[in-house]
Amino acid sequence: MKLFVWDFHGVLEKDNEKAVVEITNKVLRQVGYQKKLTLKECHQFYGLRWFEYFEHLLPKQSHKEHLQLQKLCVETQIVNPETISKHIKANDYVEEVLGKIQQNGHLNVLITNTGPESIKTFLEAVGLLQYFSREMVLSADNYKGRRQKSKKQVLKKYLQGKIFKKIIIVGDSSDDISMAEVIPHSVSYLYAHPWKKFRQAKADYKINDLREILREV
């Protein structure tokens, strides 16, 4: 059996940046800031934790303020799920790829920085919850402040006592790709949407089409 390790944002979904812009600017207005997040900036920051967006947008404000703004954004996102659902979509070919992985007896696991209270909402919004059982959705939950644990640490803990023929890592950042560094029999795929540049990461493959993962099935 093979294990396919997925990142969520920027890989399994598309267009969530538009929701991030809407929620961020709504919170900035509510608090009284005139600064706005543009879609171009959101594409640039995408993959960072939300408080890191505010570090760029409001560099003179304190880390405590950045965290408070992040908290307000997460709360707004939770109580207004329609803001997410009207923008976010499953990425191209993702259901075909996840389905074939399952049909061939392999496992999909999701490792994300998004908090556990939010990731289920995201999976439901894009119709992918059926491909990931509860125990296969793992959160590094790095939205509470400075990084406490890496995705690499989360994966290593999950793998304790388990044996897989091969592990395939699919992500869009160096944090995702770094999971392959300490895992024997692993291969890494750095993904970018066709309209985006690849981020800096030492991956085995760089792809713009998720169907290329099917070579591993």
N, C-alpha and C positions, 0 to 999 in steps of 0.2 A: 504494500500500500504506500502511496505517495501522499505527502502533505503539501498543500498549496496555501501559502501564507499571504494574505491580502492586506493592503492598506485600503482605507475607504475613500477619504476625500481626495479628489483629483485622479482616482483610479476607477473605482466602481461607479462613481457618479459623475455628472457634469452639470454645469450651470448653477451650482450652489453659491458661487461667488456673488450672484445677483441678490440672493437672499442675505448674504453676509453684509453687503453694502447697505441694503434697506434697513436691516436691524441695527447695524452700527450707527448709521446716521440718525435713526429714530432715537437711540439712546443718547447720542451726542446732543441732539436738540433738547431732549427732556432735561438733561443736566445743565444746559445753558451754554454749551460750546458752539461756536460758529464754524469750527473746522468740520469739513466733510471728507469722508472716504470716497475716492473715485473708483470706478471699476478697474481702471488701469493699475492703481495702487493695490487693489485687492488681488489682482492677478499676480502682482509682484510679491505680495506678502503671503499668498495662499500656501498653507502648509504650516505656517507659524501658529503658535497658540494666540488666542484672541488678545490677551493682555500685551503681547508683543506687537500687535497692530497699533495699540495705543502708545507704546514706547516710540514708534515711528511718527505717529500722528501728533502726539503731545509730549515731546521730549523733555519739556521743562517741568512736567508734572511728576509726582512721586510714584514709586512702585506701588504704594498702597492705593493711590488713585487709579492707576492702570488696572489693578486687580478688581477694584470696585466697579469700574466700567465694564470689565469682563463679566463680572457677576451679574450685572444688570442685563447684559446682552444675552447671557445664557438663560436667565429668567424670562426675558422677552421671547426668546426662541421657544421655550417650553410652553408658555401660556398662549402663544400665537403660532401653532404648528402650521397654520395655513400659509404663513409667510414662507416657510420652507417648501411646502408641497406645491405652491404655485410656480416655483422656479426650478427646483431640483428634479433631475431625471436620471434614470439608470443609464450608464455609459453604453455606447454602441457595442453590441455583440456580447454584453456581459452575461445575460441569461443563457445564451448559447454555450458560452465557455464554462460557466459554473455548473450548468446542467450536465454537460458531457463529462466533467470531472467526477461528479456524483455517479453518473451512470456507469462509469468504468471502475467504481469501487474505491475511489480516492476520497480524501477529506479536504474540505475548505475550512480555513480558520481565519478570522478577522482580528487584526491587532491594530488598534487605533488610539490616538491621543484624546479622542472625544470621550467625555465622561459617560459612564454606564447609564445615567438617567436620560441621555440624549440619543445614544447610538441606535436604540431600538426604534425611536421615532424616525430616524433617518432611513433605516432599513425598510421600515414599513412604507415610507414616502416613495421609495424607488422600487418597491415590490420585490425586494430580495431577501426578506426575512426567512423564507422557506429554505434557503440554501445554507443557513447558518443556525445550528441549534444553539441553545443558550450557552452551553459550555464551550462553544466554538467562537464566541464573541468575547475577546479579551481587551480590556481597556488599560492603557498606561495611565490614563486620567491625569494628564499633565496640565490641566487647566486651573489648578488650584494655586499655582505660584511657580517659583523656580523649579526646574526639573527635579523630580524626586527619583524617578526610575526611567530607564530607557526601554524602547521596544525590544531591544536585544535581551534585556533582563527578563522581560515578560515572556518572551519565547523560550528562553532557557528554562524558566520555571515550569512552563507548560510541558516541555519535552522530557522532564524528569520521569524516568521509568517507562518511557515510550520509545518504540523503535519504528522508524520509517525507512523504506527503501531509498527514498530521495526526498529532499525538501526544496520546494520552489518558492522563492520570495518574489513578490510583485509589488512594487511601490513607486512613488514619484519623488522620493527625497533620499538624501544620504542616510538619514535616520533609518529609513526602511531597508535600504541596501546593506547597511552595516550589520543587520541580523545574520547575513550569510557568512560573516567573517569568522564566527566561532562555531558554526554548525557544519560538521562533516557531511559529505554527500549532498551539498546544497548548490543551487544555481540561482542567480539573481537576474531579474528583469527590471530595468528602469523604464517606466512608462511616462509618456507625455501626450496630452491631447494633440491632435495634428496641427492645431493652430498655436501651440506653445513651444518654447524652447526647452530642451532637456536641462534639468538641474545638474549641478556638479555631483557626480557619484561614480564610483568605480564598480560598475555593474558588468555582468557577463554579456548581457544583451541590452540594447536600447530599442524600444518598440513604440509605435504609434497606433497599433491595432492589437487588441487583446486576443484576437484569434491566433496570434503567433504563439500564445501559451499552449495551444493544443498540441504542439510538437512534443510536449512533455507527458501527454496523457497516454 
